[in-house]
Amino acid sequence: MALMRAAYPTIALPLPPSNLPVRSNMSVRCCNLHSQPQLHSRKLVLAVKEKLENEHHNLPVGPNGRDDEDMILWFLKDRKFSVEDAISKLTKAIKWRQDFGVSKLTEEAVRDVAQTGKAYVHDFLDVNSRPVLMVVASKHFPDAQDPADDERLCVFLIEKALSKLPTGKEQILGIVDLRGFGTKNTDLKFLTFLFDVFYCYYPKRLSEVLFVDAPFVFKPIWQLVKPLLKSYASLVRFCSAETVRKEYFTNETLPPCFRD
């Protein structure tokens, strides 16, 4: 045994220089696991894009069109990455945008109805860095105003709020100020239109809706509307103006109507 040990001496292999990076198999596997979902999503986006080009070539292209990959990915996420379901919802959304004339909506086009002060996009983000869409229910008089004007203002403000999204943020906050609300302000048709627009054409863009200081007269109305909203009803939070002040804004960013 001693002779054998002498015949085959132990050879010390040189260690790699300490300044060279060592990449373990574990790090390679983690990198692959991280990239796989992205590659899969990319393939699905391209699959949707190709099918839209082949089967719905009459739809417009460009921003919010059938070749808008960011929009395609958003609808895929909404439909749990089902290509067929995403295409079904996406084609309706693109067609609606075209028919409604979303790209043609401007400040000037909605100026008259906007001057009522019934709805606007707040100048500041909330504490969670969300753009804020404000609705003042006591200033809405459905019998005195053209419903089409209200719908155009609604869509214009949604687009405006989304344009204010900071990098990395994807959803907006809705606040409905119900102080002073009465039966003359009731508009079930518009309320359902608002939620339908978010569900069908701006899916998962609405993070939360605050119903602020709802009076007793609003409660039966909510019971009628709630079943129509389906899953979106879970986004609604009834709260007080004081809650809005304390939980959603700073003194500098608080909407003027809540400074009283």
C-alpha positions in Angstrom: 0.0 0.0 0.0 2.9 2.3 0.8 4.4 1.5 -2.6 1.1 2.3 -4.3 0.8 5.6 -2.5 4.3 6.4 -3.6 3.6 5.4 -7.2 0.5 7.5 -7.4 1.2 10.7 -5.5 -1.6 13.1 -4.8 -1.7 16.0 -7.3 -3.1 19.3 -6.1 -5.2 20.9 -8.9 -4.9 24.7 -9.2 -7.9 26.7 -8.0 -9.5 29.3 -10.3 -8.5 32.9 -9.7 -10.7 34.4 -7.0 -11.7 37.3 -9.2 -13.5 35.2 -11.8 -17.2 34.8 -11.4 -18.5 31.3 -10.6 -21.9 30.5 -12.0 -23.5 27.6 -10.3 -26.0 25.2 -11.9 -28.6 26.6 -9.5 -28.2 30.2 -10.8 -28.5 28.9 -14.4 -31.7 27.0 -13.5 -33.1 30.1 -11.8 -32.4 32.2 -14.8 -34.1 29.7 -17.1 -37.2 29.6 -14.8 -37.4 33.4 -14.8 -37.2 33.6 -18.6 -39.6 30.8 -19.4 -42.8 32.7 -18.5 -41.6 35.7 -20.5 -40.9 33.5 -23.5 -44.2 31.8 -23.2 -46.0 35.2 -22.9 -44.2 36.5 -25.9 -45.2 33.5 -28.0 -48.8 33.9 -27.0 -48.7 37.7 -27.9 -47.3 36.8 -31.3 -50.0 34.1 -31.8 -52.8 36.5 -31.0 -51.2 39.2 -33.3 -51.0 36.7 -36.2 -54.6 35.5 -35.8 -55.8 39.1 -35.6 -53.9 39.9 -38.8 -55.3 36.9 -40.6 -58.9 36.8 -39.3 -59.6 40.5 -38.4 -57.4 42.4 -40.8 -60.1 45.1 -41.1 -59.4 46.3 -37.5 -57.1 49.3 -37.2 -53.4 49.1 -36.4 -51.2 51.3 -34.3 -51.7 52.3 -30.6 -54.7 50.3 -29.2 -55.0 48.5 -32.5 -54.7 44.9 -33.5 -50.9 45.0 -33.6 -50.4 46.8 -30.2 -48.4 44.2 -28.3 -48.8 45.9 -24.9 -52.6 45.9 -25.4 -52.6 42.3 -26.5 -50.6 41.2 -23.5 -52.9 43.1 -21.2 -56.0 41.3 -22.6 -54.1 37.9 -22.4 -53.5 38.5 -18.7 -57.1 39.4 -18.2 -58.3 36.2 -19.9 -55.8 34.0 -18.1 -53.6 33.7 -21.2 -56.3 32.0 -23.2 -55.6 33.0 -26.8 -59.2 32.5 -28.1 -60.8 34.3 -25.1 -58.3 37.2 -25.4 -59.0 37.5 -29.1 -62.8 37.5 -28.5 -62.6 40.3 -25.9 -59.8 42.2 -27.7 -61.6 42.4 -31.1 -64.7 43.8 -29.4 -62.6 46.4 -27.5 -60.8 47.5 -30.6 -64.0 47.7 -32.6 -65.7 49.7 -29.8 -62.8 52.2 -29.7 -63.2 52.7 -33.4 -67.0 53.1 -33.3 -66.9 55.3 -30.2 -64.2 57.5 -31.6 -62.0 57.2 -28.5 -58.9 58.6 -30.4 -60.9 61.7 -31.4 -61.9 62.7 -27.8 -60.3 66.0 -26.7 -60.6 68.5 -24.0 -62.6 70.7 -26.4 -64.9 67.9 -27.4 -66.1 67.4 -23.8 -65.7 70.9 -22.5 -69.4 71.7 -22.0 -70.2 68.7 -19.9 -66.8 68.9 -18.1 -67.6 72.4 -17.0 -70.4 71.0 -14.7 -67.6 69.7 -12.4 -69.4 66.4 -12.2 -66.2 64.4 -13.0 -62.5 65.1 -13.5 -59.0 63.6 -13.1 -57.3 64.9 -10.0 -54.1 66.7 -10.4 -52.2 64.5 -8.0 -51.7 60.7 -7.5 -52.9 59.0 -4.3 -50.5 57.6 -1.7 -50.2 54.4 -3.7 -49.2 56.3 -6.8 -52.5 55.8 -8.6 -54.1 58.4 -10.9 -57.5 59.4 -9.4 -60.8 59.7 -11.3 -63.1 61.9 -9.3 -67.0 61.8 -9.6 -69.1 64.4 -7.8 -72.6 62.7 -7.8 -74.5 65.7 -6.6 -73.6 67.6 -9.8 -75.0 64.9 -12.1 -78.5 65.6 -13.4 -79.5 62.9 -15.9 -82.7 64.6 -16.9 -81.0 67.8 -17.9 -78.0 66.4 -19.8 -77.4 64.3 -22.9 -76.4 60.8 -21.9 -74.0 60.6 -24.9 -72.1 63.6 -23.6 -71.8 62.0 -20.2 -70.4 58.8 -21.8 -67.9 60.7 -23.9 -66.7 62.6 -20.8 -66.4 59.3 -18.9 -64.2 57.6 -21.6 -62.1 60.8 -22.1 -61.4 60.9 -18.4 -60.5 57.2 -18.2 -58.0 57.7 -21.0 -56.6 60.8 -19.3 -56.2 59.0 -16.0 -54.4 56.1 -17.7 -52.1 58.5 -19.4 -50.9 59.7 -16.0 -49.9 56.2 -14.8 -46.3 56.2 -13.5 -43.8 53.7 -14.7 -44.6 50.3 -13.2 -48.2 51.2 -12.2 -51.2 49.8 -14.0 -54.4 50.7 -12.2 -56.3 53.8 -11.3 -58.4 54.8 -8.3 -62.1 55.9 -8.6 -63.7 58.1 -6.0 -67.4 58.8 -6.1 -68.3 61.7 -3.7 -71.9 61.0 -2.6 -72.2 63.9 -0.2 -75.4 65.8 -1.2 -76.6 63.0 -3.4 -80.4 62.8 -3.9 -82.9 60.9 -6.0 -82.6 63.6 -8.7 -79.0 62.5 -9.2 -79.9 58.8 -9.6 -78.7 57.4 -12.9 -78.6 53.6 -13.0 -78.0 53.4 -16.7 -74.9 55.6 -16.5 -73.5 53.7 -13.5 -73.8 50.4 -15.3 -72.3 51.9 -18.4 -69.3 53.0 -16.3 -68.6 49.6 -15.0 -69.3 47.9 -18.3 -66.7 50.1 -19.9 -64.1 49.1 -17.4 -65.0 45.4 -17.6 -65.2 45.1 -21.4 -62.7 47.7 -22.7 -60.4 48.6 -19.8 -60.2 45.3 -17.9 -58.4 45.3 -14.6 -57.5 49.0 -14.9 -59.7 49.9 -12.0 -58.0 49.2 -8.7 -60.6 50.4 -6.2 -63.8 52.6 -6.1 -64.5 54.6 -3.0 -68.2 55.5 -2.3 -67.7 58.4 0.0 -70.3 59.3 2.7 -73.2 57.5 1.0 -76.6 58.8 2.2 -79.4 56.5 3.2 -81.2 57.2 -0.1 -78.3 55.6 -2.0 -78.5 52.3 -0.2 -81.5 50.8 -2.2 -79.9 52.0 -5.4 -76.8 50.1 -4.6 -78.8 47.0 -3.9 -80.2 47.3 -7.5 -76.9 48.0 -9.1 -74.6 45.6 -7.2 -75.7 42.4 -8.9 -75.2 44.0 -12.3 -71.5 44.8 -11.5 -70.6 41.1 -10.9 -67.0 40.8 -9.8 -66.5 44.6 -10.0 -68.7 45.0 -7.0 -65.9 43.7 -4.8 -63.8 46.7 -5.8 -66.2 49.1 -4.1 -65.5 50.4 -0.6 -67.9 52.5 1.3 -66.0 55.0 3.5 -66.1 58.5 5.0 -64.4 61.7 3.8 -62.2 61.4 6.8 -61.0 58.0 5.6 -60.1 59.5 2.3 -58.1 62.2 4.0 -56.2 59.9 6.3 -55.6 56.8 4.1 -55.4 57.9 0.5 -53.7 61.4 0.3 -51.3 63.7 2.0 -52.1 67.2 3.0 -50.4 68.4 -0.2 -52.2 66.0 -2.6 -55.7 66.0 -1.1 -58.5 66.9 -3.6 -60.0 70.3 -2.8 -63.5 69.0 -2.2 -62.2 67.0 0.8 -60.4 70.0 2.5 -63.6 71.2 4.1 
